[in-house]
Amino acid sequence: MSHLLGVLLVALAAPAADGGSPLGPILDLPEAPALPPPLPPPDALEQAPDGGAANVPPAPDDPLEFLYAHRINFAAEGAPLVTIRLMEGQDRLEMVGEAALAVTVRGGGAKEIGVPAGTTLSLRLGASQPAQLRYHAQVDDLASRDKDGIAKARALWAGRGFPVELRTIGTVYGIAGRVLDNRRSLVLIGPAQDQAGAQALADEIRRKFGTAATLHEDLVVRPHGVIQVADGAGGVVAVAQDLVIIEPQAGGATLVKRVEYGMGYSFHGFEDRRYRGRLYATLDKDGKLALIEALPLEELLRGLVPKEIFANAPLEALKAQAVTARGEVLAKIGARHLADPYLLCAEQHCQVYGGLGGERPTTDRAVAETRGEALFSKAGLLVDSVYSAVCGGHTEDNETVWGGPPDPSLRGVSDLADGDPREPGRTEAQVRRWIAADPPGYCKLSGMAAPGKYRWVKRFTAEEIDAAFRTMGVGHVVALHPVERGSSGRAAALRIVGDEGEAELRGELVIRRRLGNLNSSAFVVDVETGPDGKPQAFVFRGAGWGHGVGMCQTGAIGRAQRGETYRDILRHYFGGAEITRIY
């Protein structure tokens, strides 16, 4: 890989013959440095002229700048170079190179050591300081080309008496004659303040206006601290400030121990995972250790696609998944994790990536046969090619799930087989009939939709529902009413009726998370009452698994099983968008 960091790695040393450390010699090993000077106080941070870091910007070839820049870089073979977070929040990282590792220790000048194959490299957190952050309440997120929507949002919130700041995120860049523009405009309510103050403002906005404001964080000063480099016996052989770079040699892989995955889900756990790319050990926002991999997009997809779809699916479905996953990465560059030293995470929040251990020959073939291909709309714009597991027979409109203007490439479409004309509708009665009818969608016919995902039932006790909505200030919940639905029947807003008042919860994902990661928001609710007429339980009957926008993954499998090509599949789900090879 080549990203012009200008870091020189010296030849690896042989294992010690005198019984000393198995790690190679360190050039000019210093004593352990003290923690760097204290960071400026919060009031000094407000004086940063552009709202950015008050400290001096690093040189362009600084590897930390590479991690924090959130802009497009390219690998030697022309594919975008992606940095992806493998772990964070750690006090210790351990890894073993299948081949030798070249390790650059940063601090007072780069120092290089060689780690022989099979030798444990241990990195331990020393004294550290977390990042300093400032927060805004974010009330809208619009495509930067939506000038009318941006102007209306700004006028709305200014008219309500709030100071408004527009913040552009994302990037615009050209590849092979195509302009890829994923810039978005965030509508932020100021002033910038600490997290507690911004959260209080977000809560006030929700209570007064029914808008689910989120928090937007700005990195003001980066985290700072000491990373100790130790051998397998635990002896500290080198120290670094802020960064250690690990470079596998001779095409080898690095085994990283106890990688955490599935955070926030029932399948949460730890496992050892293998990675082929260059690794960066640095500090996360909390001043803990983070491990980041940098690798070309095509290599990333080899460990990502089989984590997002069944590797034994038909090749055409796997190729459709490869194209959509590639487009998703391109659409997210510079628009996620803006206060973190990486572009993407390896979890559901971005896309799931499992390293070499997840790679499969079938998905490797799908990635190779679609190399560099992405979806472009009829207007020539890069499609944000999102996907979900099981649509339930009909996909959803983008604005129902994420707000903003309708995207012509992300319209809800029927996924029923054999021209079945039934539609979900948007009224309570129509959605109830749709769920009960259980029509034959491609995701159901594929045979790969998990049982209980195409149609499902979930029962909550009254106590569980009260706990879920306790912060809404409505008392004991007596009724739940979806009040806005999209084309698939998914709810975009939920009215909560209690014995002390009413409130409204907005946002498809917000609703599902309040209900314990409910399968989807395409549901109807029935109340079971006791002899006293009070609710004893709330029974949700629903359709689908996931947000439903874009490609239905198990639906794509069903379509491939019936002979559709990956181009046919993607045209159906993305409003006639066409595939273009961009590198």
C-alpha positions as CSV (number, residue, x, y, z in Angstrom):
1,M,0.0,0.0,0.0
2,S,1.1,3.5,-0.6
3,H,-0.4,6.6,1.1
4,L,2.7,8.8,1.0
5,L,3.2,8.9,4.7
6,G,6.9,9.1,4.3
7,V,7.6,6.7,7.1
8,L,10.9,4.8,6.6
9,L,10.9,1.2,8.0
10,V,14.2,-0.3,8.6
11,A,15.2,-4.0,7.9
12,L,13.9,-6.4,10.5
13,A,16.3,-7.8,13.1
14,A,16.9,-11.4,13.9
15,P,15.7,-12.7,17.3
16,A,18.0,-12.0,20.2
17,A,20.7,-14.7,20.8
18,D,21.5,-13.7,24.3
19,G,18.2,-14.4,25.9
20,G,17.1,-10.7,25.8
21,S,14.0,-9.3,24.2
22,P,12.9,-11.2,21.0
23,L,12.0,-7.8,19.5
24,G,14.6,-6.3,17.2
25,P,16.8,-3.3,18.2
26,I,15.2,0.1,18.7
27,L,16.9,3.1,17.3
28,D,17.7,5.8,20.0
29,L,15.3,4.3,22.6
30,P,14.4,7.2,25.0
31,E,13.3,6.9,28.5
32,A,9.5,6.8,28.9
33,P,8.3,10.3,28.2
34,A,6.1,12.3,30.6
35,L,2.6,13.1,29.5
36,P,2.7,16.0,27.1
37,P,2.0,19.5,28.4
38,P,-1.6,20.2,29.6
39,L,-4.1,21.1,27.0
40,P,-5.6,24.6,26.9
41,P,-8.6,25.3,29.1
42,P,-12.1,25.2,27.6
43,D,-12.3,29.0,27.3
44,A,-9.2,29.1,25.3
45,L,-10.6,26.5,22.9
46,E,-13.4,28.8,22.0
47,Q,-10.8,31.1,20.5
48,A,-10.0,28.7,17.6
49,P,-10.7,30.9,14.6
50,D,-12.6,28.3,12.6
51,G,-14.1,26.2,15.3
52,G,-11.3,23.6,14.7
53,A,-8.4,22.5,16.8
54,A,-6.7,25.2,18.8
55,N,-3.4,23.3,18.5
56,V,-1.0,23.8,15.6
57,P,-2.0,21.7,12.6
58,P,0.4,18.8,11.8
59,A,2.5,18.6,8.8
60,P,0.9,17.1,5.7
61,D,3.0,13.9,5.9
62,D,2.1,13.4,9.6
63,P,0.5,9.9,9.9
64,L,-1.9,11.3,12.5
65,E,-3.1,13.8,9.9
66,F,-3.7,10.9,7.6
67,L,-5.9,9.3,10.2
68,Y,-7.8,12.4,11.1
69,A,-8.1,14.1,7.7
70,H,-11.3,12.3,6.7
71,R,-10.6,12.8,3.0
72,I,-10.1,10.4,0.1
73,N,-6.7,8.8,-0.4
74,F,-5.7,6.2,-3.0
75,A,-3.8,3.0,-2.8
76,A,-1.1,2.2,-5.4
77,E,-3.5,0.2,-7.7
78,G,-6.0,3.1,-7.9
79,A,-8.6,2.0,-5.4
80,P,-9.6,4.3,-2.5
81,L,-7.6,3.7,0.6
82,V,-9.9,3.2,3.6
83,T,-9.1,3.4,7.3
84,I,-11.4,1.3,9.5
85,R,-11.6,1.0,13.3
86,L,-11.1,-2.5,14.5
87,M,-11.0,-1.9,18.2
88,E,-11.2,1.1,20.7
89,G,-11.6,1.7,24.3
90,Q,-8.7,-0.6,25.2
91,D,-6.0,-0.5,27.8
92,R,-4.0,-3.2,26.0
93,L,-3.6,-4.6,22.5
94,E,-1.9,-7.8,21.6
95,M,-1.0,-9.1,18.2
96,V,1.2,-11.7,16.5
97,G,2.6,-11.4,12.9
98,E,2.4,-14.5,10.7
99,A,5.4,-13.0,9.0
100,A,7.7,-10.4,10.5
101,L,6.3,-7.0,11.5
102,A,8.0,-3.7,11.0
103,V,6.9,-1.4,13.9
104,T,7.4,2.4,13.9
105,V,7.3,4.1,17.3
106,R,6.3,7.7,17.0
107,G,7.6,10.4,19.4
108,G,10.6,12.7,19.2
109,G,11.2,11.3,15.7
110,A,10.2,8.0,14.3
111,K,12.0,4.9,15.7
112,E,11.7,1.5,14.1
113,I,11.9,-2.0,15.5
114,G,11.5,-5.4,14.0
115,V,9.3,-8.1,15.4
116,P,10.0,-11.6,14.2
117,A,7.2,-13.9,13.0
118,G,5.3,-15.6,15.7
119,T,6.4,-13.1,18.4
120,T,3.7,-11.4,20.5
121,L,3.7,-7.6,20.3
122,S,2.0,-6.0,23.2
123,L,0.9,-2.3,23.3
124,R,-0.1,-0.9,26.7
125,L,-1.7,2.4,27.5
126,G,0.3,4.8,29.7
127,A,-0.7,8.2,30.9
128,S,-3.2,9.8,28.6
129,Q,-5.6,12.7,28.1
130,P,-8.9,12.4,26.3
131,A,-9.9,14.6,23.4
132,Q,-11.6,17.9,24.0
133,L,-14.9,18.1,22.2
134,R,-17.6,20.6,21.7
135,Y,-21.2,19.8,20.9
136,H,-24.2,21.2,19.0
137,A,-27.8,20.0,18.9
138,Q,-28.3,18.8,15.3
139,V,-31.9,19.2,14.0
140,D,-31.5,18.3,10.3
141,D,-29.2,16.6,7.8
142,L,-29.7,17.5,4.2
143,A,-27.9,16.8,0.9
144,S,-25.8,19.9,0.1
145,R,-27.5,20.2,-3.3
146,D,-30.9,20.6,-1.6
147,K,-30.6,24.4,-1.4
148,D,-34.3,25.0,-0.9
149,G,-34.5,22.5,2.0
150,I,-31.4,24.0,3.6
151,A,-32.8,27.5,3.3
152,K,-36.2,26.4,4.8
153,A,-34.6,24.6,7.7
154,R,-32.4,27.6,8.5
155,A,-35.3,30.0,8.4
156,L,-37.5,27.7,10.5
157,W,-35.0,27.4,13.4
158,A,-33.9,31.0,13.2
159,G,-37.5,32.0,13.4
160,R,-37.9,29.9,16.5
161,G,-35.2,32.1,18.1
162,F,-32.2,29.7,17.9
163,P,-28.7,30.6,16.6
164,V,-28.2,28.4,13.5
165,E,-25.0,27.1,12.0
166,L,-24.8,25.2,8.8
167,R,-21.9,22.6,8.7
168,T,-20.8,20.8,5.5
169,I,-19.6,17.3,5.9
170,G,-18.5,14.7,3.3
171,T,-16.3,15.1,0.3
172,V,-16.3,15.7,-3.4
173,Y,-13.8,14.1,-5.7
174,G,-13.3,12.8,-9.2
175,I,-12.5,9.3,-10.3
176,A,-12.3,8.2,-14.0
177,G,-14.3,11.1,-15.2
178,R,-17.1,10.7,-12.6
179,V,-17.7,13.3,-9.8
180,L,-18.5,11.6,-6.5
181,D,-20.2,14.1,-4.2
182,N,-21.5,12.9,-0.9
183,R,-21.5,16.3,0.8
184,R,-24.3,17.0,3.3
185,S,-25.3,20.1,5.2
186,L,-26.0,19.7,8.9
187,V,-28.3,22.2,10.6
188,L,-26.8,22.8,14.0
189,I,-28.4,24.8,16.9
190,G,-25.8,26.7,18.9
191,P,-23.8,27.8,20.6
192,A,-21.2,25.1,20.9
193,Q,-21.0,23.8,24.4
194,D,-20.3,20.7,26.5
195,Q,-22.1,17.5,26.0
196,A,-24.5,18.0,29.0
197,G,-25.5,21.4,27.8
198,A,-26.1,20.3,24.2
199,Q,-28.1,17.3,25.4
200,A,-30.3,19.6,27.5
201,L,-30.9,21.7,24.4
202,A,-31.8,18.6,22.3
203,D,-34.2,17.5,25.0
204,E,-35.8,21.0,25.0
205,I,-36.2,20.9,21.2
206,R,-37.9,17.5,21.4
207,R,-40.3,18.6,24.1
208,K,-41.3,21.9,22.4
209,F,-41.3,21.0,18.7
210,G,-41.4,17.2,18.5
211,T,-38.1,17.1,16.7
212,A,-35.7,14.3,17.6
213,A,-32.5,16.4,17.8
214,T,-29.2,14.5,17.9
215,L,-25.8,15.6,19.1
216,H,-23.0,16.7,16.7
217,E,-19.5,16.6,18.1
218,D,-16.5,18.7,17.0
219,L,-13.0,17.6,17.8
220,V,-11.3,20.7,19.3
221,V,-8.0,19.1,20.6
222,R,-6.9,15.6,19.8
223,P,-6.4,13.0,22.6
224,H,-2.8,12.7,23.7
225,G,-0.8,10.1,25.6
226,V,1.8,7.4,25.9
227,I,1.8,3.9,24.3
228,Q,4.2,1.4,25.8
229,V,5.6,-1.3,23.4
230,A,6.2,-4.5,25.3
231,D,7.5,-8.0,24.3
232,G,5.7,-11.2,25.0
233,A,7.2,-11.4,28.5
234,G,5.7,-8.0,29.4
235,G,9.0,-6.0,29.4
236,V,8.6,-2.5,28.0
237,V,11.1,-2.1,25.1
238,A,9.9,1.2,23.6
239,V,7.5,4.0,24.2
240,A,5.5,6.2,21.8
241,Q,3.6,9.4,21.9
242,D,0.1,9.0,20.4
243,L,0.9,6.5,17.6
244,V,2.5,3.1,16.8
245,I,2.4,1.9,13.1
246,I,2.5,-1.9,12.5
247,E,3.4,-3.0,9.0
248,P,3.1,-6.7,8.1
249,Q,6.0,-7.9,5.9
250,A,6.1,-10.2,2.9
251,G,2.4,-10.2,2.3
252,G,1.8,-11.6,5.8
253,A,-1.2,-11.2,8.1
254,T,-1.4,-10.0,11.7
255,L,-3.4,-11.9,14.3
256,V,-5.1,-9.5,16.7
257,K,-6.3,-11.0,19.9
258,R,-9.7,-10.5,21.5
259,V,-11.3,-8.3,18.9
260,E,-14.7,-7.1,20.2
261,Y,-17.7,-7.3,17.8
262,G,-21.5,-7.0,17.8
263,M,-21.5,-4.1,20.4
264,G,-25.1,-3.5,21.5
265,Y,-26.5,-6.7,19.9
266,S,-27.3,-10.1,21.3
267,F,-24.3,-11.7,19.4
268,H,-21.8,-9.5,21.2
269,G,-18.5,-11.2,21.8
270,F,-14.7,-11.4,21.4
271,E,-12.5,-13.4,19.0
272,D,-9.0,-13.4,17.5
273,R,-9.0,-12.0,14.0
274,R,-6.5,-11.8,11.2
275,Y,-5.8,-8.7,9.1
276,R,-3.6,-8.1,6.1
277,G,-3.4,-4.3,6.1
278,R,-1.2,-1.7,7.8
279,L,-2.3,-1.2,11.4
280,Y,-2.2,2.0,13.5
281,A,-2.4,1.9,17.2
282,T,-3.4,5.3,18.5
283,L,-5.8,7.0,21.1
284,D,-9.5,7.2,20.8
285,K,-11.7,10.2,22.0
286,D,-11.6,8.8,25.5
287,G,-7.9,8.6,25.6
288,K,-7.9,4.8,25.3
289,L,-6.2,2.6,22.8
290,A,-7.7,2.2,19.3
291,L,-6.5,-0.1,16.5
292,I,-7.1,1.0,12.9
293,E,-6.4,-0.8,9.7
294,A,-5.7,1.0,6.4
295,L,-6.3,-1.0,3.2
296,P,-7.6,-0.6,-0.3
297,L,-11.3,-0.7,-0.7
298,E,-11.3,-3.9,-2.8
299,E,-9.4,-5.7,0.0
300,L,-11.8,-4.3,2.6
301,L,-14.8,-5.7,0.6
302,R,-13.3,-9.2,0.7
303,G,-13.7,-9.2,4.5
304,L,-17.0,-7.2,4.4
305,V,-19.3,-8.7,1.8
306,P,-19.4,-12.2,3.5
307,K,-20.3,-10.5,6.8
308,E,-23.2,-8.7,5.2
309,I,-24.8,-11.5,3.1
310,F,-24.8,-15.4,3.0
311,A,-21.7,-16.4,1.2
312,N,-23.5,-19.5,-0.2
313,A,-26.0,-17.2,-2.0
314,P,-26.2,-17.2,-5.8
315,L,-23.3,-15.4,-7.5
316,E,-25.5,-12.7,-9.0
317,A,-26.8,-11.8,-5.5
318,L,-23.3,-11.7,-4.2
319,K,-22.2,-9.4,-7.0
320,A,-25.2,-7.1,-6.2
321,Q,-24.0,-7.0,-2.6
322,A,-20.5,-6.2,-3.6
323,V,-21.6,-3.2,-5.7
324,T,-23.9,-1.9,-3.0
325,A,-21.3,-2.3,-0.3
326,R,-18.7,-0.5,-2.4
327,G,-21.1,2.4,-3.0
328,E,-21.9,2.5,0.7
329,V,-18.3,3.0,1.6
330,L,-17.8,5.7,-1.1
331,A,-20.9,7.5,0.2
332,K,-19.7,7.5,3.8
333,I,-16.1,8.8,3.2
334,G,-15.8,12.0,5.2
335,A,-19.3,11.8,6.5
336,R,-19.0,9.5,9.5
337,H,-16.9,9.5,12.7
338,L,-15.7,13.0,12.2
339,A,-14.1,13.3,15.6
340,D,-12.3,9.9,15.3
341,P,-9.0,8.9,13.8
342,Y,-10.6,6.7,11.1
343,L,-13.2,6.9,8.3
344,L,-15.4,3.9,9.2
345,C,-16.0,1.4,12.0
346,A,-16.2,-2.3,11.5
347,E,-19.7,-2.7,13.0
348,Q,-23.3,-2.3,11.9
349,H,-23.1,1.5,12.2
350,C,-21.0,1.6,9.0
351,Q,-20.7,-2.0,7.6
352,V,-19.6,-5.2,9.2
353,Y,-16.0,-6.1,8.5
354,G,-14.4,-9.3,9.8
355,G,-10.9,-9.3,8.3
356,L,-9.3,-12.3,6.6
357,G,-11.2,-14.8,8.7
358,G,-14.5,-13.9,7.1
359,E,-13.3,-14.1,3.5
360,R,-14.9,-16.7,1.3
361,P,-14.0,-17.8,-2.3
362,T,-17.6,-17.1,-3.5
363,T,-17.6,-13.5,-2.2
364,D,-14.0,-13.0,-3.3
365,R,-15.1,-13.8,-6.8
366,A,-18.1,-11.4,-6.6
367,V,-15.8,-8.6,-5.5
368,A,-13.2,-9.3,-8.2
369,E,-15.8,-9.5,-11.0
370,T,-17.4,-6.2,-10.0
371,R,-14.1,-4.4,-9.2
372,G,-14.5,-0.6,-9.1
373,E,-18.2,-0.8,-10.0
374,A,-20.7,1.6,-8.3
375,L,-24.2,2.7,-8.9
376,F,-25.0,6.1,-10.5
377,S,-28.5,7.6,-10.8
378,K,-30.1,8.8,-14.0
379,A,-28.8,12.3,-13.1
380,G,-25.2,11.0,-12.9
381,L,-24.9,11.1,-9.1
382,L,-23.4,8.4,-6.9
383,V,-26.2,6.4,-5.3
384,D,-26.0,5.9,-1.6
385,S,-26.6,2.2,-2.2
386,V,-28.0,1.2,1.2
387,Y,-29.5,-2.2,1.9
388,S,-31.3,-4.1,4.6
389,A,-31.9,-7.8,5.4
390,V,-35.6,-8.5,4.9
391,C,-38.0,-5.9,3.4
392,G,-41.1,-7.9,4.2
393,G,-42.5,-7.6,0.7
394,H,-42.0,-3.9,0.0
395,T,-39.0,-1.6,0.4
396,E,-39.2,1.9,1.9
397,D,-38.6,5.5,0.9
398,N,-35.5,7.2,2.2
399,E,-37.2,10.2,3.7
400,T,-39.4,7.9,5.9
401,V,-36.4,6.5,7.6
402,W,-33.8,9.4,7.5
403,G,-35.8,12.5,6.7
404,G,-34.7,14.9,4.0
405,P,-35.9,15.2,0.5
406,P,-37.0,12.1,-1.5
407,D,-34.2,10.5,-3.4
408,P,-35.3,9.2,-6.9
409,S,-32.9,6.2,-6.5
410,L,-34.3,5.3,-3.1
411,R,-38.1,4.8,-3.7
412,G,-40.0,2.1,-2.0
413,V,-40.9,-0.6,-4.5
414,S,-42.9,-3.8,-4.4
415,D,-40.8,-7.0,-3.9
416,L,-43.7,-9.4,-4.4
417,A,-43.2,-12.3,-6.8
418,D,-45.1,-13.0,-10.0
419,G,-46.6,-9.5,-10.4
420,D,-48.7,-9.7,-7.2
421,P,-50.4,-6.3,-7.1
422,R,-50.9,-6.0,-3.4
423,E,-49.5,-2.9,-1.6
424,P,-49.0,-2.2,2.1
425,G,-50.8,1.1,2.2
426,R,-50.2,3.8,4.8
427,T,-53.3,3.6,7.0
428,E,-53.6,1.5,10.1
429,A,-56.2,-0.7,8.6
430,Q,-54.2,-1.2,5.3
431,V,-51.0,-2.1,7.2
432,R,-52.9,-4.5,9.4
433,R,-54.3,-6.3,6.4
434,W,-50.9,-6.4,4.7
435,I,-49.1,-7.9,7.7
436,A,-51.9,-10.5,8.2
437,A,-52.0,-11.4,4.4
438,D,-48.3,-12.5,4.4
439,P,-48.0,-12.2,0.6
440,P,-45.1,-14.0,-1.2
441,G,-42.1,-11.6,-1.4
442,Y,-38.8,-12.6,-3.0
443,C,-37.2,-12.4,0.4
444,K,-39.6,-15.0,1.8
445,L,-39.3,-17.2,-1.3
446,S,-35.5,-17.2,-1.1
447,G,-35.6,-19.5,1.8
448,M,-32.8,-17.5,3.4
449,A,-34.8,-15.0,5.5
450,A,-34.4,-16.1,9.1
451,P,-37.6,-17.6,10.6
452,G,-39.7,-14.9,12.3
453,K,-38.2,-12.0,10.2
454,Y,-40.6,-11.8,7.2
455,R,-43.6,-11.7,9.6
456,W,-43.1,-11.6,13.3
457,V,-44.8,-11.1,16.7
458,K,-43.2,-9.4,19.7
459,R,-44.9,-9.1,23.1
460,F,-44.0,-6.5,25.8
461,T,-45.4,-6.4,29.3
462,A,-46.9,-3.1,30.4
463,E,-43.9,-2.7,32.7
464,E,-41.5,-3.1,29.9
465,I,-43.3,-0.5,27.8
466,D,-43.4,2.0,30.7
467,A,-39.7,1.5,31.1
468,A,-39.0,2.1,27.4
469,F,-40.8,5.4,27.4
470,R,-40.2,6.6,31.0
471,T,-38.2,9.6,29.8
472,M,-41.1,10.8,27.7
473,G,-43.0,12.1,30.7
474,V,-46.4,10.5,29.9
475,G,-46.8,8.3,33.0
476,H,-48.1,4.8,32.5
477,V,-48.5,4.0,28.8
478,V,-52.1,3.2,27.7
479,A,-51.8,3.3,23.9
480,L,-49.2,3.4,21.1
481,H,-50.2,4.8,17.7
482,P,-47.9,5.0,14.6
483,V,-49.0,8.4,13.1
484,E,-46.8,8.6,10.0
485,R,-46.1,5.7,7.7
486,G,-44.0,5.2,4.5
487,S,-44.7,3.2,1.4
488,S,-43.8,-0.1,3.1
489,G,-46.0,0.6,6.2
490,R,-42.9,1.5,8.3
491,A,-43.6,4.1,11.0
492,A,-41.7,7.3,10.9
493,A,-43.4,8.7,14.1
494,L,-45.0,7.0,17.1
495,R,-47.5,8.7,19.4
496,I,-47.3,7.5,23.0
497,V,-50.4,8.0,25.1
498,G,-50.1,7.8,28.8
499,D,-52.3,8.5,31.9
500,E,-50.4,11.7,32.5
501,G,-50.1,13.0,28.9
502,E,-48.9,12.3,25.4
503,A,-45.6,12.6,23.5
504,E,-44.3,11.8,20.0
505,L,-41.2,9.8,19.1
506,R,-39.8,10.5,15.6
507,G,-37.4,8.5,13.5
508,E,-37.6,4.9,12.3
509,L,-34.4,3.8,14.0
510,V,-35.2,5.9,17.2
511,I,-38.5,4.0,17.5
512,R,-36.9,0.6,17.0
513,R,-34.1,1.2,19.5
514,R,-36.6,2.4,22.2
515,L,-38.2,-1.0,21.7
516,G,-35.1,-3.1,22.2
517,N,-33.9,-3.1,18.6
518,L,-37.3,-4.2,17.2
519,N,-37.1,-6.0,13.9
520,S,-38.6,-3.1,11.9
521,S,-41.0,-0.3,12.4
522,A,-43.6,-1.9,10.0
523,F,-45.9,-2.9,12.8
524,V,-49.3,-2.6,14.3
525,V,-50.0,-2.7,18.1
526,D,-52.7,-4.5,20.1
527,V,-53.2,-3.9,23.8
528,E,-54.1,-6.7,26.2
529,T,-56.0,-5.4,29.2
530,G,-56.7,-6.9,32.6
531,P,-60.0,-7.1,34.5
532,D,-59.5,-3.5,35.6
533,G,-59.2,-2.3,32.0
534,K,-55.6,-1.3,32.4
535,P,-52.9,-2.6,29.9
536,Q,-51.1,-5.8,30.8
537,A,-49.2,-6.2,27.6
538,F,-48.6,-4.7,24.2
539,V,-48.4,-7.1,21.2
540,F,-46.5,-5.9,18.1
541,R,-47.2,-7.7,14.8
542,G,-44.8,-6.7,12.1
543,A,-43.1,-7.2,8.7
544,G,-39.5,-7.3,7.7
545,W,-36.1,-6.9,9.4
546,G,-34.3,-3.7,9.1
547,H,-35.0,-0.2,7.7
548,G,-36.1,-1.5,4.3
549,V,-34.5,1.2,2.2
550,G,-32.6,0.3,-1.0
551,M,-31.7,-3.3,-1.7
552,C,-33.5,-6.1,0.1
553,Q,-30.7,-8.6,0.6
554,T,-32.7,-11.8,0.9
555,G,-35.0,-10.4,-1.9
556,A,-31.9,-10.1,-4.1
557,I,-31.1,-13.7,-3.3
558,G,-34.7,-14.7,-4.3
559,R,-34.4,-12.8,-7.6
560,A,-31.0,-14.3,-8.4
561,Q,-32.5,-17.8,-7.8
562,R,-35.1,-17.0,-10.4
563,G,-32.4,-16.0,-13.0
564,E,-32.1,-12.2,-12.6
565,T,-28.6,-10.7,-13.1
566,Y,-27.0,-8.4,-10.6
567,R,-27.7,-5.5,-13.0
568,D,-31.4,-6.4,-13.1
569,I,-31.5,-6.7,-9.4
570,L,-29.9,-3.3,-8.7
571,R,-32.0,-1.6,-11.4
572,H,-35.2,-2.8,-9.6
573,Y,-34.2,-1.7,-6.1
574,F,-32.5,1.6,-7.0
575,G,-35.0,3.2,-9.4
576,G,-33.3,2.3,-12.7
577,A,-29.8,3.3,-11.5
578,E,-26.9,2.0,-13.7
579,I,-23.6,0.4,-12.8
580,T,-20.4,2.3,-13.8
581,R,-16.8,1.2,-13.3
582,I,-14.9,4.1,-11.8
583,Y,-11.5,2.5,-11.3
